Structures are given as C-alpha cells and as structure tokens.
Amino acid sequence: MTETVADVRVLIEKIAKWIVDAPDEVFVDQVDGDVIELEVAEGDVGKVIGRQGRNVRALRALLSAAGVRARKRYTLEVID
C-alpha cells in the first residue's frame, strides 16, 4: 500500500468518525486499487449520506482532490 492511499484512507476515516454517533464502528478499506469502502453502523448511514447526499458528495470531492495529487481516481462506496 502506498503512502498516498494510506493518507486517503485516514482522511476519510477521521471525517466519518466526526460525523457519526458510533465512531468505533467506522471502518475504511481499500478494494480493487482505487475503490475506498466506508463501512458505518446501520443507524449512521443517513448521517454519512446527509440531506440530498451532501455529506457523501463532499467526501467524494475531498477524495477526488486527494486523487489529483496522487494522479489516481478514487471511488467512495458507503456500506451499512
């Protein structure tokens, strides 16, 4: 795993832990190279997605900006 991918995973994990009520149940995993999976408790999925998808859209924008620096295109998937 490269340093940039680790940084991206840590970034998504920290932001998600600030958003949810159960930060102990937040897990971030890398799948298929550029796919980042965010797993949260079932009750916190709505908080991560936000109203009209604003929170998850903001997370994806941050992930995209971090990917520009690493010259990669990351995809964020939210799993309950």
PDB file with one MODEL, atoms N, CA, C and O in Angstrom:
MODEL        1
ATOM      1  N   MET A   1       0.843  -1.162   0.000  1.00  0.00           N
ATOM      2  CA  MET A   1       0.000   0.000   0.000  1.00  0.00           C
ATOM      3  C   MET A   1       0.896   1.235   0.000  1.00  0.00           C
ATOM      4  O   MET A   1       1.856   1.319   0.766  1.00  0.00           O
ATOM      5  N   THR A   2       0.576   2.173  -0.852  1.00  0.00           N
ATOM      6  CA  THR A   2       1.389   3.368  -0.935  1.00  0.00           C
ATOM      7  C   THR A   2       0.989   4.360   0.141  1.00  0.00           C
ATOM      8  O   THR A   2      -0.067   4.250   0.765  1.00  0.00           O
ATOM      9  N   GLU A   3       1.852   5.316   0.333  1.00  0.00           N
ATOM     10  CA  GLU A   3       1.616   6.318   1.385  1.00  0.00           C
ATOM     11  C   GLU A   3       0.387   7.162   1.089  1.00  0.00           C
ATOM     12  O   GLU A   3      -0.347   7.519   2.011  1.00  0.00           O
ATOM     13  N   THR A   4       0.147   7.487  -0.173  1.00  0.00           N
ATOM     14  CA  THR A   4      -0.994   8.318  -0.542  1.00  0.00           C
ATOM     15  C   THR A   4      -2.312   7.614  -0.251  1.00  0.00           C
ATOM     16  O   THR A   4      -3.250   8.232   0.253  1.00  0.00           O
ATOM     17  N   VAL A   5      -2.388   6.324  -0.568  1.00  0.00           N
ATOM     18  CA  VAL A   5      -3.617   5.581  -0.298  1.00  0.00           C
ATOM     19  C   VAL A   5      -3.869   5.525   1.194  1.00  0.00           C
ATOM     20  O   VAL A   5      -5.012   5.651   1.631  1.00  0.00           O
ATOM     21  N   ALA A   6      -2.820   5.338   1.985  1.00  0.00           N
ATOM     22  CA  ALA A   6      -2.978   5.316   3.434  1.00  0.00           C
ATOM     23  C   ALA A   6      -3.470   6.672   3.934  1.00  0.00           C
ATOM     24  O   ALA A   6      -4.326   6.736   4.816  1.00  0.00           O
ATOM     25  N   ASP A   7      -2.937   7.749   3.376  1.00  0.00           N
ATOM     26  CA  ASP A   7      -3.376   9.087   3.760  1.00  0.00           C
ATOM     27  C   ASP A   7      -4.847   9.305   3.419  1.00  0.00           C
ATOM     28  O   ASP A   7      -5.588   9.890   4.209  1.00  0.00           O
ATOM     29  N   VAL A   8      -5.268   8.842   2.255  1.00  0.00           N
ATOM     30  CA  VAL A   8      -6.653   9.000   1.829  1.00  0.00           C
ATOM     31  C   VAL A   8      -7.570   8.209   2.747  1.00  0.00           C
ATOM     32  O   VAL A   8      -8.626   8.702   3.146  1.00  0.00           O
ATOM     33  N   ARG A   9      -7.178   6.995   3.082  1.00  0.00           N
ATOM     34  CA  ARG A   9      -7.990   6.176   3.982  1.00  0.00           C
ATOM     35  C   ARG A   9      -8.113   6.832   5.345  1.00  0.00           C
ATOM     36  O   ARG A   9      -9.199   6.850   5.924  1.00  0.00           O
ATOM     37  N   VAL A  10      -7.023   7.370   5.866  1.00  0.00           N
ATOM     38  CA  VAL A  10      -7.047   8.034   7.176  1.00  0.00           C
ATOM     39  C   VAL A  10      -7.919   9.286   7.117  1.00  0.00           C
ATOM     40  O   VAL A  10      -8.662   9.565   8.058  1.00  0.00           O
ATOM     41  N   LEU A  11      -7.837  10.031   6.038  1.00  0.00           N
ATOM     42  CA  LEU A  11      -8.647  11.238   5.877  1.00  0.00           C
ATOM     43  C   LEU A  11     -10.132  10.904   5.913  1.00  0.00           C
ATOM     44  O   LEU A  11     -10.890  11.530   6.655  1.00  0.00           O
ATOM     45  N   ILE A  12     -10.553   9.929   5.124  1.00  0.00           N
ATOM     46  CA  ILE A  12     -11.964   9.533   5.077  1.00  0.00           C
ATOM     47  C   ILE A  12     -12.411   8.982   6.428  1.00  0.00           C
ATOM     48  O   ILE A  12     -13.520   9.265   6.881  1.00  0.00           O
ATOM     49  N   GLU A  13     -11.550   8.196   7.069  1.00  0.00           N
ATOM     50  CA  GLU A  13     -11.901   7.601   8.360  1.00  0.00           C
ATOM     51  C   GLU A  13     -12.106   8.676   9.431  1.00  0.00           C
ATOM     52  O   GLU A  13     -13.076   8.617  10.187  1.00  0.00           O
ATOM     53  N   LYS A  14     -11.210   9.648   9.500  1.00  0.00           N
ATOM     54  CA  LYS A  14     -11.339  10.703  10.514  1.00  0.00           C
ATOM     55  C   LYS A  14     -12.582  11.553  10.299  1.00  0.00           C
ATOM     56  O   LYS A  14     -13.289  11.873  11.254  1.00  0.00           O
ATOM     57  N   ILE A  15     -12.850  11.916   9.066  1.00  0.00           N
ATOM     58  CA  ILE A  15     -14.027  12.734   8.788  1.00  0.00           C
ATOM     59  C   ILE A  15     -15.297  11.956   9.107  1.00  0.00           C
ATOM     60  O   ILE A  15     -16.230  12.506   9.691  1.00  0.00           O
ATOM     61  N   ALA A  16     -15.339  10.688   8.730  1.00  0.00           N
ATOM     62  CA  ALA A  16     -16.522   9.868   9.008  1.00  0.00           C
ATOM     63  C   ALA A  16     -16.730   9.704  10.510  1.00  0.00           C
ATOM     64  O   ALA A  16     -17.870   9.710  10.974  1.00  0.00           O
ATOM     65  N   LYS A  17     -15.659   9.558  11.271  1.00  0.00           N
ATOM     66  CA  LYS A  17     -15.791   9.416  12.725  1.00  0.00           C
ATOM     67  C   LYS A  17     -16.331  10.689  13.361  1.00  0.00           C
ATOM     68  O   LYS A  17     -17.005  10.618  14.389  1.00  0.00           O
ATOM     69  N   TRP A  18     -16.052  11.854  12.777  1.00  0.00           N
ATOM     70  CA  TRP A  18     -16.595  13.105  13.296  1.00  0.00           C
ATOM     71  C   TRP A  18     -18.089  13.214  13.015  1.00  0.00           C
ATOM     72  O   TRP A  18     -18.819  13.837  13.786  1.00  0.00           O
ATOM     73  N   ILE A  19     -18.547  12.617  11.922  1.00  0.00           N
ATOM     74  CA  ILE A  19     -19.940  12.747  11.510  1.00  0.00           C
ATOM     75  C   ILE A  19     -20.871  11.819  12.287  1.00  0.00           C
ATOM     76  O   ILE A  19     -21.966  12.230  12.672  1.00  0.00           O
ATOM     77  N   VAL A  20     -20.456  10.581  12.522  1.00  0.00           N
ATOM     78  CA  VAL A  20     -21.359   9.542  13.041  1.00  0.00           C
ATOM     79  C   VAL A  20     -21.491   9.581  14.567  1.00  0.00           C
ATOM     80  O   VAL A  20     -20.710  10.235  15.258  1.00  0.00           O
ATOM     81  N   ASP A  21     -22.498   8.865  15.070  1.00  0.00           N
ATOM     82  CA  ASP A  21     -22.699   8.736  16.515  1.00  0.00           C
ATOM     83  C   ASP A  21     -21.872   7.607  17.110  1.00  0.00           C
ATOM     84  O   ASP A  21     -21.520   7.655  18.288  1.00  0.00           O
ATOM     85  N   ALA A  22     -21.557   6.590  16.310  1.00  0.00           N
ATOM     86  CA  ALA A  22     -20.781   5.434  16.780  1.00  0.00           C
ATOM     87  C   ALA A  22     -19.438   5.392  16.047  1.00  0.00           C
ATOM     88  O   ALA A  22     -19.278   4.623  15.100  1.00  0.00           O
ATOM     89  N   PRO A  23     -18.470   6.210  16.476  1.00  0.00           N
ATOM     90  CA  PRO A  23     -17.193   6.251  15.754  1.00  0.00           C
ATOM     91  C   PRO A  23     -16.385   4.956  15.844  1.00  0.00           C
ATOM     92  O   PRO A  23     -15.490   4.727  15.030  1.00  0.00           O
ATOM     93  N   ASP A  24     -16.691   4.114  16.822  1.00  0.00           N
ATOM     94  CA  ASP A  24     -15.971   2.844  16.936  1.00  0.00           C
ATOM     95  C   ASP A  24     -16.367   1.863  15.843  1.00  0.00           C
ATOM     96  O   ASP A  24     -15.656   0.887  15.608  1.00  0.00           O
ATOM     97  N   GLU A  25     -17.479   2.102  15.178  1.00  0.00           N
ATOM     98  CA  GLU A  25     -17.967   1.189  14.158  1.00  0.00           C
ATOM     99  C   GLU A  25     -17.691   1.696  12.742  1.00  0.00           C
ATOM    100  O   GLU A  25     -18.349   1.274  11.792  1.00  0.00           O
ATOM    101  N   VAL A  26     -16.725   2.593  12.601  1.00  0.00           N
ATOM    102  CA  VAL A  26     -16.334   3.106  11.289  1.00  0.00           C
ATOM    103  C   VAL A  26     -15.111   2.340  10.816  1.00  0.00           C
ATOM    104  O   VAL A  26     -14.093   2.284  11.506  1.00  0.00           O
ATOM    105  N   PHE A  27     -15.219   1.754   9.636  1.00  0.00           N
ATOM    106  CA  PHE A  27     -14.111   1.014   9.049  1.00  0.00           C
ATOM    107  C   PHE A  27     -13.926   1.458   7.608  1.00  0.00           C
ATOM    108  O   PHE A  27     -14.893   1.581   6.856  1.00  0.00           O
ATOM    109  N   VAL A  28     -12.684   1.697   7.231  1.00  0.00           N
ATOM    110  CA  VAL A  28     -12.368   2.104   5.869  1.00  0.00           C
ATOM    111  C   VAL A  28     -11.426   1.062   5.288  1.00  0.00           C
ATOM    112  O   VAL A  28     -10.430   0.693   5.910  1.00  0.00           O
ATOM    113  N   ASP A  29     -11.750   0.589   4.085  1.00  0.00           N
ATOM    114  CA  ASP A  29     -10.958  -0.446   3.446  1.00  0.00           C
ATOM    115  C   ASP A  29     -10.755  -0.082   1.982  1.00  0.00           C
ATOM    116  O   ASP A  29     -11.599   0.570   1.368  1.00  0.00           O
ATOM    117  N   GLN A  30      -9.625  -0.514   1.432  1.00  0.00           N
ATOM    118  CA  GLN A  30      -9.332  -0.292   0.017  1.00  0.00           C
ATOM    119  C   GLN A  30      -9.581  -1.588  -0.735  1.00  0.00           C
ATOM    120  O   GLN A  30      -9.077  -2.644  -0.354  1.00  0.00           O
ATOM    121  N   VAL A  31     -10.354  -1.502  -1.798  1.00  0.00           N
ATOM    122  CA  VAL A  31     -10.699  -2.666  -2.609  1.00  0.00           C
ATOM    123  C   VAL A  31     -10.395  -2.340  -4.067  1.00  0.00           C
ATOM    124  O   VAL A  31     -10.655  -1.226  -4.520  1.00  0.00           O
ATOM    125  N   ASP A  32      -9.858  -3.281  -4.785  1.00  0.00           N
ATOM    126  CA  ASP A  32      -9.576  -3.121  -6.220  1.00  0.00           C
ATOM    127  C   ASP A  32      -8.758  -1.870  -6.531  1.00  0.00           C
ATOM    128  O   ASP A  32      -9.044  -1.173  -7.505  1.00  0.00           O
ATOM    129  N   GLY A  33      -7.772  -1.585  -5.739  1.00  0.00           N
ATOM    130  CA  GLY A  33      -6.863  -0.483  -6.039  1.00  0.00           C
ATOM    131  C   GLY A  33      -7.394   0.892  -5.714  1.00  0.00           C
ATOM    132  O   GLY A  33      -6.882   1.554  -4.811  1.00  0.00           O
ATOM    133  N   ASP A  34      -8.415   1.339  -6.435  1.00  0.00           N
ATOM    134  CA  ASP A  34      -8.860   2.720  -6.291  1.00  0.00           C
ATOM    135  C   ASP A  34     -10.243   2.866  -5.679  1.00  0.00           C
ATOM    136  O   ASP A  34     -10.784   3.972  -5.656  1.00  0.00           O
ATOM    137  N   VAL A  35     -10.824   1.794  -5.188  1.00  0.00           N
ATOM    138  CA  VAL A  35     -12.144   1.847  -4.556  1.00  0.00           C
ATOM    139  C   VAL A  35     -11.955   1.865  -3.043  1.00  0.00           C
ATOM    140  O   VAL A  35     -11.339   0.964  -2.474  1.00  0.00           O
ATOM    141  N   ILE A  36     -12.485   2.891  -2.404  1.00  0.00           N
ATOM    142  CA  ILE A  36     -12.425   3.025  -0.955  1.00  0.00           C
ATOM    143  C   ILE A  36     -13.817   2.724  -0.411  1.00  0.00           C
ATOM    144  O   ILE A  36     -14.789   3.380  -0.784  1.00  0.00           O
ATOM    145  N   GLU A  37     -13.910   1.736   0.467  1.00  0.00           N
ATOM    146  CA  GLU A  37     -15.186   1.373   1.078  1.00  0.00           C
ATOM    147  C   GLU A  37     -15.263   1.942   2.483  1.00  0.00           C
ATOM    148  O   GLU A  37     -14.349   1.754   3.287  1.00  0.00           O
ATOM    149  N   LEU A  38     -16.338   2.627   2.775  1.00  0.00           N
ATOM    150  CA  LEU A  38     -16.594   3.198   4.088  1.00  0.00           C
ATOM    151  C   LEU A  38     -17.742   2.425   4.708  1.00  0.00           C
ATOM    152  O   LEU A  38     -18.864   2.453   4.203  1.00  0.00           O
ATOM    153  N   GLU A  39     -17.462   1.740   5.797  1.00  0.00           N
ATOM    154  CA  GLU A  39     -18.484   0.947   6.478  1.00  0.00           C
ATOM    155  C   GLU A  39     -18.812   1.610   7.810  1.00  0.00           C
ATOM    156  O   GLU A  39     -17.926   1.873   8.622  1.00  0.00           O
ATOM    157  N   VAL A  40     -20.094   1.876   8.021  1.00  0.00           N
ATOM    158  CA  VAL A  40     -20.556   2.511   9.256  1.00  0.00           C
ATOM    159  C   VAL A  40     -21.706   1.695   9.830  1.00  0.00           C
ATOM    160  O   VAL A  40     -22.228   0.794   9.173  1.00  0.00           O
ATOM    161  N   ALA A  41     -22.098   2.017  11.062  1.00  0.00           N
ATOM    162  CA  ALA A  41     -23.234   1.345  11.695  1.00  0.00           C
ATOM    163  C   ALA A  41     -24.499   1.649  10.896  1.00  0.00           C
ATOM    164  O   ALA A  41     -24.590   2.669  10.214  1.00  0.00           O
ATOM    165  N   GLU A  42     -25.461   0.753  10.992  1.00  0.00           N
ATOM    166  CA  GLU A  42     -26.687   0.877  10.210  1.00  0.00           C
ATOM    167  C   GLU A  42     -27.421   2.192  10.492  1.00  0.00           C
ATOM    168  O   GLU A  42     -28.003   2.781   9.581  1.00  0.00           O
ATOM    169  N   GLY A  43     -27.398   2.646  11.723  1.00  0.00           N
ATOM    170  CA  GLY A  43     -28.085   3.878  12.078  1.00  0.00           C
ATOM    171  C   GLY A  43     -27.363   5.143  11.647  1.00  0.00           C
ATOM    172  O   GLY A  43     -27.947   6.226  11.666  1.00  0.00           O
ATOM    173  N   ASP A  44     -26.110   5.019  11.264  1.00  0.00           N
ATOM    174  CA  ASP A  44     -25.317   6.191  10.889  1.00  0.00           C
ATOM    175  C   ASP A  44     -25.187   6.393   9.383  1.00  0.00           C
ATOM    176  O   ASP A  44     -24.558   7.355   8.943  1.00  0.00           O
ATOM    177  N   VAL A  45     -25.762   5.516   8.602  1.00  0.00           N
ATOM    178  CA  VAL A  45     -25.653   5.642   7.150  1.00  0.00           C
ATOM    179  C   VAL A  45     -26.281   6.947   6.676  1.00  0.00           C
ATOM    180  O   VAL A  45     -25.735   7.619   5.801  1.00  0.00           O
ATOM    181  N   GLY A  46     -27.411   7.302   7.245  1.00  0.00           N
ATOM    182  CA  GLY A  46     -28.081   8.542   6.873  1.00  0.00           C
ATOM    183  C   GLY A  46     -27.251   9.777   7.191  1.00  0.00           C
ATOM    184  O   GLY A  46     -27.281  10.757   6.447  1.00  0.00           O
ATOM    185  N   LYS A  47     -26.516   9.732   8.286  1.00  0.00           N
ATOM    186  CA  LYS A  47     -25.670  10.872   8.649  1.00  0.00           C
ATOM    187  C   LYS A  47     -24.493  11.012   7.692  1.00  0.00           C
ATOM    188  O   LYS A  47     -24.086  12.125   7.359  1.00  0.00           O
ATOM    189  N   VAL A  48     -23.951   9.891   7.257  1.00  0.00           N
ATOM    190  CA  VAL A  48     -22.827   9.944   6.328  1.00  0.00           C
ATOM    191  C   VAL A  48     -23.307  10.434   4.962  1.00  0.00           C
ATOM    192  O   VAL A  48     -22.609  11.198   4.294  1.00  0.00           O
ATOM    193  N   ILE A  49     -24.486  10.000   4.551  1.00  0.00           N
ATOM    194  CA  ILE A  49     -25.020  10.429   3.257  1.00  0.00           C
ATOM    195  C   ILE A  49     -25.476  11.886   3.326  1.00  0.00           C
ATOM    196  O   ILE A  49     -25.215  12.658   2.404  1.00  0.00           O
ATOM    197  N   GLY A  50     -26.144  12.262   4.393  1.00  0.00           N
ATOM    198  CA  GLY A  50     -26.589  13.648   4.567  1.00  0.00           C
ATOM    199  C   GLY A  50     -27.835  13.955   3.766  1.00  0.00           C
ATOM    200  O   GLY A  50     -28.317  13.132   2.988  1.00  0.00           O
ATOM    201  N   ARG A  51     -28.344  15.150   3.969  1.00  0.00           N
ATOM    202  CA  ARG A  51     -29.544  15.575   3.236  1.00  0.00           C
ATOM    203  C   ARG A  51     -29.211  15.730   1.766  1.00  0.00           C
ATOM    204  O   ARG A  51     -28.269  16.427   1.391  1.00  0.00           O
ATOM    205  N   GLN A  52     -30.000  15.070   0.952  1.00  0.00           N
ATOM    206  CA  GLN A  52     -29.846  15.076  -0.504  1.00  0.00           C
ATOM    207  C   GLN A  52     -28.434  14.673  -0.935  1.00  0.00           C
ATOM    208  O   GLN A  52     -27.975  15.057  -2.010  1.00  0.00           O
ATOM    209  N   GLY A  53     -27.742  13.889  -0.082  1.00  0.00           N
ATOM    210  CA  GLY A  53     -26.421  13.379  -0.434  1.00  0.00           C
ATOM    211  C   GLY A  53     -25.287  14.375  -0.314  1.00  0.00           C
ATOM    212  O   GLY A  53     -24.221  14.180  -0.898  1.00  0.00           O
ATOM    213  N   ARG A  54     -25.506  15.440   0.439  1.00  0.00           N
ATOM    214  CA  ARG A  54     -24.488  16.496   0.522  1.00  0.00           C
ATOM    215  C   ARG A  54     -23.214  16.030   1.205  1.00  0.00           C
ATOM    216  O   ARG A  54     -22.117  16.342   0.742  1.00  0.00           O
ATOM    217  N   ASN A  55     -23.342  15.283   2.311  1.00  0.00           N
ATOM    218  CA  ASN A  55     -22.140  14.846   3.039  1.00  0.00           C
ATOM    219  C   ASN A  55     -21.313  13.880   2.210  1.00  0.00           C
ATOM    220  O   ASN A  55     -20.094  14.029   2.123  1.00  0.00           O
ATOM    221  N   VAL A  56     -21.948  12.901   1.607  1.00  0.00           N
ATOM    222  CA  VAL A  56     -21.196  11.928   0.819  1.00  0.00           C
ATOM    223  C   VAL A  56     -20.624  12.595  -0.435  1.00  0.00           C
ATOM    224  O   VAL A  56     -19.549  12.215  -0.898  1.00  0.00           O
ATOM    225  N   ARG A  57     -21.317  13.565  -0.979  1.00  0.00           N
ATOM    226  CA  ARG A  57     -20.789  14.301  -2.129  1.00  0.00           C
ATOM    227  C   ARG A  57     -19.544  15.094  -1.730  1.00  0.00           C
ATOM    228  O   ARG A  57     -18.587  15.179  -2.499  1.00  0.00           O
ATOM    229  N   ALA A  58     -19.559  15.668  -0.534  1.00  0.00           N
ATOM    230  CA  ALA A  58     -18.393  16.404  -0.048  1.00  0.00           C
ATOM    231  C   ALA A  58     -17.218  15.457   0.211  1.00  0.00           C
ATOM    232  O   ALA A  58     -16.073  15.791  -0.093  1.00  0.00           O
ATOM    233  N   LEU A  59     -17.500  14.281   0.770  1.00  0.00           N
ATOM    234  CA  LEU A  59     -16.439  13.290   0.979  1.00  0.00           C
ATOM    235  C   LEU A  59     -15.834  12.856  -0.353  1.00  0.00           C
ATOM    236  O   LEU A  59     -14.618  12.698  -0.465  1.00  0.00           O
ATOM    237  N   ARG A  60     -16.675  12.666  -1.350  1.00  0.00           N
ATOM    238  CA  ARG A  60     -16.173  12.264  -2.665  1.00  0.00           C
ATOM    239  C   ARG A  60     -15.364  13.383  -3.313  1.00  0.00           C
ATOM    240  O   ARG A  60     -14.402  13.112  -4.032  1.00  0.00           O
ATOM    241  N   ALA A  61     -15.742  14.633  -3.068  1.00  0.00           N
ATOM    242  CA  ALA A  61     -14.976  15.759  -3.600  1.00  0.00           C
ATOM    243  C   ALA A  61     -13.595  15.820  -2.957  1.00  0.00           C
ATOM    244  O   ALA A  61     -12.604  16.069  -3.644  1.00  0.00           O
ATOM    245  N   LEU A  62     -13.520  15.596  -1.644  1.00  0.00           N
ATOM    246  CA  LEU A  62     -12.225  15.553  -0.973  1.00  0.00           C
ATOM    247  C   LEU A  62     -11.374  14.398  -1.489  1.00  0.00           C
ATOM    248  O   LEU A  62     -10.168  14.542  -1.687  1.00  0.00           O
ATOM    249  N   LEU A  63     -12.005  13.272  -1.702  1.00  0.00           N
ATOM    250  CA  LEU A  63     -11.304  12.105  -2.218  1.00  0.00           C
ATOM    251  C   LEU A  63     -10.791  12.371  -3.633  1.00  0.00           C
ATOM    252  O   LEU A  63      -9.689  11.955  -3.988  1.00  0.00           O
ATOM    253  N   SER A  64     -11.581  13.053  -4.420  1.00  0.00           N
ATOM    254  CA  SER A  64     -11.164  13.405  -5.772  1.00  0.00           C
ATOM    255  C   SER A  64      -9.979  14.367  -5.754  1.00  0.00           C
ATOM    256  O   SER A  64      -9.045  14.225  -6.543  1.00  0.00           O
ATOM    257  N   ALA A  65     -10.020  15.337  -4.859  1.00  0.00           N
ATOM    258  CA  ALA A  65      -8.913  16.292  -4.752  1.00  0.00           C
ATOM    259  C   ALA A  65      -7.632  15.607  -4.303  1.00  0.00           C
ATOM    260  O   ALA A  65      -6.549  15.933  -4.788  1.00  0.00           O
ATOM    261  N   ALA A  66      -7.748  14.664  -3.385  1.00  0.00           N
ATOM    262  CA  ALA A  66      -6.573  13.911  -2.951  1.00  0.00           C
ATOM    263  C   ALA A  66      -6.064  13.020  -4.074  1.00  0.00           C
ATOM    264  O   ALA A  66      -4.862  12.775  -4.177  1.00  0.00           O
ATOM    265  N   GLY A  67      -6.962  12.537  -4.907  1.00  0.00           N
ATOM    266  CA  GLY A  67      -6.575  11.694  -6.026  1.00  0.00           C
ATOM    267  C   GLY A  67      -5.830  12.452  -7.104  1.00  0.00           C
ATOM    268  O   GLY A  67      -4.984  11.878  -7.789  1.00  0.00           O
ATOM    269  N   VAL A  68      -6.127  13.722  -7.266  1.00  0.00           N
ATOM    270  CA  VAL A  68      -5.420  14.538  -8.253  1.00  0.00           C
ATOM    271  C   VAL A  68      -3.945  14.611  -7.884  1.00  0.00           C
ATOM    272  O   VAL A  68      -3.068  14.532  -8.745  1.00  0.00           O
ATOM    273  N   ARG A  69      -3.694  14.759  -6.616  1.00  0.00           N
ATOM    274  CA  ARG A  69      -2.312  14.832  -6.150  1.00  0.00           C
ATOM    275  C   ARG A  69      -1.571  13.527  -6.402  1.00  0.00           C
ATOM    276  O   ARG A  69      -0.382  13.535  -6.719  1.00  0.00           O
ATOM    277  N   ALA A  70      -2.273  12.408  -6.262  1.00  0.00           N
ATOM    278  CA  ALA A  70      -1.665  11.099  -6.454  1.00  0.00           C
ATOM    279  C   ALA A  70      -1.808  10.595  -7.890  1.00  0.00           C
ATOM    280  O   ALA A  70      -1.329   9.512  -8.226  1.00  0.00           O
ATOM    281  N   ARG A  71      -2.475  11.395  -8.738  1.00  0.00           N
ATOM    282  CA  ARG A  71      -2.746  11.018 -10.121  1.00  0.00           C
ATOM    283  C   ARG A  71      -3.533   9.712 -10.223  1.00  0.00           C
ATOM    284  O   ARG A  71      -3.243   8.848 -11.050  1.00  0.00           O
ATOM    285  N   LYS A  72      -4.536   9.600  -9.355  1.00  0.00           N
ATOM    286  CA  LYS A  72      -5.431   8.449  -9.346  1.00  0.00           C
ATOM    287  C   LYS A  72      -6.855   8.949  -9.233  1.00  0.00           C
ATOM    288  O   LYS A  72      -7.100  10.066  -8.777  1.00  0.00           O
ATOM    289  N   ARG A  73      -7.790   8.117  -9.651  1.00  0.00           N
ATOM    290  CA  ARG A  73      -9.210   8.424  -9.496  1.00  0.00           C
ATOM    291  C   ARG A  73      -9.798   7.443  -8.499  1.00  0.00           C
ATOM    292  O   ARG A  73      -9.924   6.253  -8.787  1.00  0.00           O
ATOM    293  N   TYR A  74     -10.154   7.941  -7.335  1.00  0.00           N
ATOM    294  CA  TYR A  74     -10.710   7.113  -6.274  1.00  0.00           C
ATOM    295  C   TYR A  74     -12.230   7.122  -6.338  1.00  0.00           C
ATOM    296  O   TYR A  74     -12.845   8.090  -6.785  1.00  0.00           O
ATOM    297  N   THR A  75     -12.817   6.032  -5.884  1.00  0.00           N
ATOM    298  CA  THR A  75     -14.275   5.912  -5.795  1.00  0.00           C
ATOM    299  C   THR A  75     -14.631   5.578  -4.345  1.00  0.00           C
ATOM    300  O   THR A  75     -14.003   4.713  -3.735  1.00  0.00           O
ATOM    301  N   LEU A  76     -15.618   6.250  -3.802  1.00  0.00           N
ATOM    302  CA  LEU A  76     -16.055   6.020  -2.439  1.00  0.00           C
ATOM    303  C   LEU A  76     -17.389   5.277  -2.444  1.00  0.00           C
ATOM    304  O   LEU A  76     -18.346   5.708  -3.089  1.00  0.00           O
ATOM    305  N   GLU A  77     -17.445   4.168  -1.727  1.00  0.00           N
ATOM    306  CA  GLU A  77     -18.676   3.403  -1.562  1.00  0.00           C
ATOM    307  C   GLU A  77     -19.011   3.346  -0.090  1.00  0.00           C
ATOM    308  O   GLU A  77     -18.153   3.025   0.733  1.00  0.00           O
ATOM    309  N   VAL A  78     -20.255   3.656   0.252  1.00  0.00           N
ATOM    310  CA  VAL A  78     -20.719   3.615   1.642  1.00  0.00           C
ATOM    311  C   VAL A  78     -21.452   2.304   1.853  1.00  0.00           C
ATOM    312  O   VAL A  78     -22.382   1.973   1.117  1.00  0.00           O
ATOM    313  N   ILE A  79     -21.026   1.560   2.865  1.00  0.00           N
ATOM    314  CA  ILE A  79     -21.610   0.261   3.176  1.00  0.00           C
ATOM    315  C   ILE A  79     -22.218   0.318   4.574  1.00  0.00           C
ATOM    316  O   ILE A  79     -21.591   0.820   5.506  1.00  0.00           O
ATOM    317  N   ASP A  80     -23.442  -0.197   4.719  1.00  0.00           N
ATOM    318  CA  ASP A  80     -24.061  -0.208   6.058  1.00  0.00           C
ATOM    319  C   ASP A  80     -23.875  -1.540   6.732  1.00  0.00           C
ATOM    320  O   ASP A  80     -24.329  -1.730   7.860  1.00  0.00           O
TER     321      ASP A  80
ENDMDL
END
